[in-house]
Amino acid sequence: MFKYSCLVVSLFATNCMANDDAYMQCVQDYLPRAEFDAAALVIKQKCEAIYDDSIMLPREKARLQCQLDSASTAKSEAALKMLMENCDEQHDFKNHKEKP
């Protein structure tokens, strides 16, 4: 039994390290593109949310990725706010229309 519990802990630790590496890569890829402090903060928050080991629906991950991409290209705080709202609307379940 002890052998199996060590295996589970080992797999969990490896997964955490992989996500930490992915989080750091996300920050390194997107943060240099930030043009102001609010965008940098959003980038950090979205990278954390995407790589925090929680289970999320594909639509939620797509929304976070949309916000991450948008934050890295926003030129002003007003634009950032509108882009975040656009991603929220684009990936909202209530706005989702089934394809025929």
N, C-alpha and C positions, 0 to 999 in steps of 0.2 A: 504494500500500500504506500509506503514511504517513497518508493521508487517512482510511482505514478504521480504523487503529489509534487515531487521535485521536477518531473517532466512538465507538468502543467505550469508551475512557477517559471520554469525556464522558457517555455513558449510564450508566456505572458510578458516576461522581461524582454525577450527578443522583439516582440510586437511593439512594445513601448519604445524601444530604441529605434526601430524602423520608423515609427511615427515621429519621433523627435527629429530624426534626420530629415524626413519629408517636410516637417514644419520649418526647420532651419533653411532648407532649400527654397521653400516657398517665400520666406522672408527675404532671402538673398536675391531671389529672382524679381520680386515685385517692389521691395522697399526703395531701391535706387531710383525708380521711376516716379516716386511721390514728389509732388511739386510744392506741398505745404503740409503743415503738421497734422491737420485733421485727416488728410488722405493717408499719411503714414500710420496714424492710429487705427484707421479702418482696415488698412492692409494687415497690420499685426493681428487685429481681432478676427478677421476672416480666415487668416492662416491658422490661427489657434482653433477656430470652430471646425474647419475642414479636417484637421489632423489631431483632434482631441480623443480619439479612440471610441467615440460614441457611435451608436448605430443611427444612421439617418436615411431617410428616403432619398432616392435619386433626384427628385424634384428639389428637395432642400439643398442637396449638394450643388445642384445646378444653379440655384439662387445665390448661394454663397460664392460660387465661382464667378458668376456674372458680376456680383458686387466687388469681388477682388479685382477682376479685369477692369471694371469701371473706375474704381478708386485709383488705379495706377495710371489712368489717362486723364482724370479730372483736372481742370485748370483753375478752378475756384471752388470755394466752399458751397456756393449756390449750385454750381454744376454738380458737385459731389452729391449734394442732397437730392437733386432731381434724378441723377443716375441711380442712386440707391433705391429711390421710390419706383423707378422704372423696372428695376430688377425684381423688386417685391411684387409688382403687378404682373410682370411677365411670368413669374413662377408661382403665382398664387393659385391654390386649388379652386377657389371660387371663380377665377377667371379662365380656368382650364376648360377648353371645349373639346369634346370627344370627336375624333375623326370618324366620318361615316364609313 
